[in-house]
Amino acid sequence: MTSLHSMTTLSRFAYVALLFIAVLAVAVADVCLKRATLSGSLAHALRSPWTLAAIALYLIQVALFVVVFVQGWKLSVVSLIQTTLYAAVTLGAGALLFGEVLSPKQALGLVFALVGVLLLGL
């Protein structure tokens, strides 16, 4: 198993990029699910192509996380990166695509979370 500390800067960057792609896949999947439910019908949402797209994106996320964990990344580090990036992407998507409002408290919390990820030494 490869130690996270023994990785070169380039390979660390590559795995952070994989994490970002995985988180982006989940965030886009959730946007697809939101889109699938706009009709208000559970039956329609479950048959929607948007739901199928979400399932495919969730599978991509799982595959990418397996790659990262095989490289020896710690669950605690991956989960913090995932949660922070997910919050950033979904808050932005909610505001841009669905007209949801980002409160100043949410924006400040996101800034603190991003600083936390940077302090992990990524």
N, C-alpha and C positions, 0 to 999 in steps of 0.2 A: 504494500500500500504506500502510495506516495504521500509524504508529509507536505502540508500546506506551506510550511516555512522553507522547504527545500525547492519549491517551484521557482522557475525563473520569472522575472517580471512579465515577460511576454506570455508565458503559459498562465500565470495568474490572471492577466488581463483577458485571455481567451476564455477562461472559466467564468470570470465575472460577466463577460459578454454572453456566455451560455445561460447564466442565471438570469440576466436581463431579458433574453429572448424567452426563457421559460415563464418568467413573470408576465411579460407582455402577452404571451399566449393565453395565460389564465385571465388576465384583465380583459383582453379582447373577447374571450369566451364568455365572460360575465356580461359584457356589453351585448353579445349575441343573445344571451338568455333574456336580458332586459328587453331587447327588441322582439324576441319571440313571444313575450307575454303582453305586449301592448294591446292585443285584441281583448284581453280580459278572460279568455277561455283557456282552461287548463288543457282540454283536449286538443285545441288548436296549437297551443304552445308545444305540447309533446310531439306533435307531427310536423312542426315547423322545420324548414331547412336551417333556420338559425340555431335551433337546438342541436341538430346534427353537426353543424360547424363547431358549436361549443364543445361537444364531446370529442371531436377530432383534436381541437386545440388543447383540451385537458390531457389527452394521451401524449401529445407532443411535450407538454410540461413534465409529465411523469418520466418520459424517456430522457429528457435533458437533466432532470434532477438525479436520475440514476447515474448518469455519466459523471456529474459533479461529486456525488457521494463516493463513487468508486475511486476517485482521485484523493480521497481522504479529507474532504472538507467537513468541518464540524457542523452538526445539526444546529447548534446555537447560532453560528455565524450565518449559515444559509437562511435560517428562518428570519433573522433580523433583516437581512438584505431583501428577502422575498416580501416580507410585510411592508417594509418601507417603500420599495419600488412599486408594489401593488397599490399602496395608498396613493402614491403620486400619480400613477397612471389612471386609476379609477376616479380619483377626485377630478382630474383634468377631463376625462371622458364624460363624467356626469355633468360637468359645467358646460362643455362644448357641445355635446350631443343631445343632452336632455334638459338643458337649462337649469340645472341644479346650482345652488349658490354655495360657494366656498366661504365659510366664515373666517374672520381673522384668527380665531382660536385654532381652527383646523389648519390654516396656513402656517401658523407658528409651530404647531405640533409637527407638521411635516418637515419644517426646517430643522427642528431639534432631532427628529428621527434620521434625517439625512446626515447631520453632523455626527450622530451616533455611529452610523455606518462608516463614515470617514475615520472616526477614532479607532475603529477595529483594525485599521492599518491596511485597508484595501487601497 
